[in-house]
Amino acid sequence: MGFDAVGFAPVDLPERISEGLDRFVARGAHGDMDWMARRHAERRQPRALWPDARSVISLAVNYAPNGDPLDVLGARDSGAISVYARGDDYHDVLKKRLKALGRWISSYLACEVKIFVDTAPVLEKPVAARAGLGWQGKHTNLVSRDFGSWLFLGEVFVAADLPADAVHEDRCGTCHACLDACPTEAFPSPYQLDARRCISYLTIEHKGHIPSEFREAMGNRIYGCDDCLAACPWNRFARASRELALSAREALRAPKLAELVELDDATFRSLFRKSPIKRVGRDRFVRNVLIAIGNSGDRSLRNLAVDRMTDNAPLVRAMAVWAVGRLATSSEFEALRQRFASAEADEAVLSEWRRGER
């Protein structure tokens, strides 16, 4: 059916996993992903989500890139998009297959099943590790001996007892390459992540203004970040994905910032049709693009940022001011401040004007 790996596990997770989630939420490391706290009780144990479940089948599809996923970080006039989002939305690809597999299993075993692919409060990585697909590395992501860090996950919950697979031992050893690679130091310690410092969280999940302390470290990353994944030495065993639907669209390999910053809502939706990027919306995406423009050092992009100073979205206006402040001379910035700042009542935008004064 097009899956690259499969494993079987009992439905219950070890209590240490649930306690780890408790600590993560208690210290607020989930940021403004309120859904993690809202359905915390269900997320702690799969059986809480569906009491009749007795076994879990964990399935994975390889999405390893063909080439170095970090090459685009050197192209400062272009935006870096996480490998997982360069092709079609994996949720749609996996869900279709899981539904077909679920129907077959239900018929074959004469029992109920439920399928999930990142759409319900399921701790997918611990479940996959429990099913023997790999282990959770120090960057908290699943690591596979065969596919490195590049696996999409989905689950079939089954109301029947199935033989479980052996659990993989942790093979990270003394390596800490993933921790060292993080541009924003989002790992307070091995196997722990503070999402509030993670570029993937900031560019995708965070709905507000990105804190100034992280903007420069973002570089040209406009959707997600692959640094910790790409640093893992186990990726040398990974094979490039054979899944055509997940192949990178040419337009998303290294899209030009000059084109992306001019997207309106209609062109944004058209460009990212069938893409996971579509769900963040135009305003958050252009916010990210403007930060990349501010980090580019390319003064030819300055006027494009100036054009966004009168954008309808406060998120965009504020980051336009920040970007211009990075690219304009002191006299240019002062002239723009006199032209625009007094007419702008939004406090976040006014704050960026004050920040940019030199």
Secondary structure, 3 states (H helix, E strand, C coil): CCCCEEEEEECCCCHHHHHHHHHHHHCCCCCCCHHHHHCHHHHHCHHHHCCCCCEEEEEEEECCCCCCCCHHHHCCCECEECHHHCCCCHHHHHHHHHHHHHHHHHHHHCCCEEEECCCCCCCHHHHHHHCCCCEECCCCCEEECCCECCEEEEEEEECCCCCCCCCCCCCCCCCCHHHHHCCCCCCCECCECCHHHCHHHHHHHCCCCCCHHHHHHHCCEEECCCHHHHCCHHHHHCCCCCCHHHCCCHHHCCCEHHHHCCCCHHHHHHHCCCCHHHHHHHHHHHHHHHHHHHHHCCHHHHHHHHHHHHCCCHHHHHHHHHHHHHHCCHHHHHHHHHHHHHHCCCHHHHHHHHHHCC
